[in-house]
């Protein structure tokens, strides 16, 4: 992402405060929620990620602040088409299989964010239509992917880089495709009773 948000530091904060989530999966979740709700989904994301953690734990407030910062940065980067949105993943020096596993968890978080935040009918229809439906299928495949066993490190690295770029562009595309649905959902939240399970 950027200098302000570090994958390993966030991972360590999440571990210390007892969260069941890792940094890559968290960023996938936040990226999807931003696409579905815009800036309004931050509070619910915190509740999901920090569920079951001890509110009195010394590191929980630090973790909460880091998550809020990451959510805001993710929103800014997706909303600004000139900005370079990037997935929050381990550094390139980390072994390819470790990064590939983190990439799969990023997709898991993203898919969870789409599925659990799509109560409005207009949003469900958009998610079931191309190009988003195709992206969802691709992400499901990536969650099951692994590096090869043939020792082709260079090939694995190239495949990994290709997937990262695909997901970066896909997340930006989903954000743009859901612009109208976000607007409709925001109006429904502001003017009328929420549907069961709608975000608040």
N, C-alpha and C positions, 0 to 999 in steps of 0.2 A: 504494500500500500504506500506508505510514506515514512519519513523518518520518525514521525510522532508515534506511530503504531508499529510495534515489533512483535512478530509471531511468537518468538520464544519467551519474551517477557510476559505476554498475555497468557500463554500456555501455563507458565509458572504461577501466575496470579490465580488462574482458574483452579489449578491443582491445589494451591495452598488454601483457598477458601472452601474447598470441598465440592466444587461444581463437577457434574458428570460430563461436561462438554469440554472439547479442546478448541484451540484457537481457529483452526481451519473450519471446523463444523460450525462454530459460532459465526464466522464471517459469511459462510454460505447462508445461514439462517437470516442474518441481518440484511444481506443483499436481496434476498427474496422478499422480506417484509417491506423493505424500502420500495421495491417495485410494486407491491400490492397496496401499500398504505401511504407511501410518501413518508414525510417526517413524523407522522402521527403514531407510528407503530413502535416507537422506542421503549415505552414503559412496559408493554406486553413482552417484548423481547427480553428485557431484564428479568421479568418474572419467570419466563421459561428457562433461561440459562441458569439462573441462580436458585431455582426451585430446590428446596431441601437443604440449602446451605444455612449456616448459623449466622443470623443477623448481627450477633455480637462479636463475631470473629474479627480479629484485628485487620485482616486483609480483605474483608468483604467490601468495605467502602471503597478501597483502592480499586478493587476489581470492578465495582459498579461504575466508578468514574471512567475507567478505561473502556468499558463497554459503551457507555454513553458517547465518549469521544469517537470510538470506532463507528458507531451507528451514524453520528453526524457526518463524519468524514466520508463514509460510504454513500450517504445521501447526496452530499455535495458533489462527489465524483461522478455518480450516476446522473445527477441532474444537469451537470455541466458537460455538454457533449464535446467540448474542447479539452476536457480534463482526461488524464489517463487513469481510468478505472483499472485496478489490478486486484487479483485474488490475494488474500492473506495466507501465505504458504511458507514452509521452511525455506531457508536460504539455499541457493544453488549448490553450495558446498556439501550439503547433506546428501546422503546416498539416494539414488534415484528411486529405489523401492520404497524408502521412507516417504519421499515426496509424493510418490504415486498413491500411497495409502492416505496421505493427508488430502490429496486431490479428491479421492473417493469420498472422504468424510466431508469435504467442502460441498460436494454434490448432494450428499445425504442431508446436510443442513439446509441447503437451498430448496430441495424438494419438500422437506418438512415445512419450511417457511411458506411455500406456495400452497400446500395442501391445507394447512391449519389456519391460514389467513384468508381463505377464499369463500367466505360465507355468502356474499352477494351473488345473485343469479347472473348478473352481467359479467362478473369476474369469472365465475365458473365456466361460462360460455367461451370467454376469451382463452382460458387455459386449455380448453378442449379443442381449440382451433389452431391450425397452423398459422405462423411458424412456431408458436409456443409449444403446441402438443409434440412436435418433432424434437424440440429441444429437451423436453421432459423425458422422452424416450431415450435420447442420447445420454442424458445424465444418469438414467437408470442403468444403462450399459456400463458407464464409467464407474459406477459404484461397485461393479462386479469385476472390474479390470484388474490386472496385475502385470508386473514386469515379466518379461520372458525368462525362461530357464536356460537359454542357449548361450549366455555370457555375452550377448551383443550389447555391450554397455552403450556404445555410440547410437545404436538403433533405438534402445530404450530411451535415451536422453532426447533424441529427436522426436519420438512419439509423445513423450511427456510434454515437451515444449509446444508441440502442435495442439495437444489437448488443452493446455493452459490458455493458449491464445484463443482457441475456439470458445472456451467457457467465458473468457473475458468479454469477447464480442457478443456472445449469447446473452450474458447478463445485461449488457447495455441494451441489446435489442428488446429483451423482455420488458425492461423498464420503459422503453419508448412505446412498445406495443400496448402497454397497460395504462397509458396516460389518461385516456378517456374513462376507463373503468375506475381509476383512482378518483377522478373528478366526481363521477356519479356516486361512488361509495361515500366520499366526503360529504356530499350534499345530503345523502340519506342519513348519515350520522348526525348532521347538524340540524335537520328539519323534521325528522320523524322518529318513531320508535324503531329500535334496531331489530334486525332479524335475529333469531336465536343463534348464538355463537358469534355474532358480529364483533368486530374489534371495538374497543372503547379506549 
